[in-house]
Amino acid sequence: MDNVLIIARNSNRIGGDEAISRISVNYSGNCEVIDLNNQSIAVLPVYTEAKKVAAYSITPDGGFGSVEVIESSDKKCTHETFIEWFYVI
């Protein structure tokens, strides 16, 4: 059911954080990026934008540590694009 995929990974020198995708192969709804405490970072309308948020989130500038992208068709979008999210954080 789940398609687990590593989107991005930092080197151990800067924390070794990972951005993981848990999106099913044929899923096409809203995607949520969450931290390890299940706190929402963003809900985006498409997977490609959620992957960008997740990849940036694990960087030292992003500051969220390891994150996951999950299916979230029941949640309203908080941002339409990575750029929109980036300028809000």
Secondary structure, DSSP 8 states (H G I E B T S, - for coil): ---EEEEEE--GGGT--EEEEE--TT--S-EEEEETT--EEEEESSHHHHHHHHHHHTSTTT---SEEEEE-TTS--S-SSHHHHHHH-
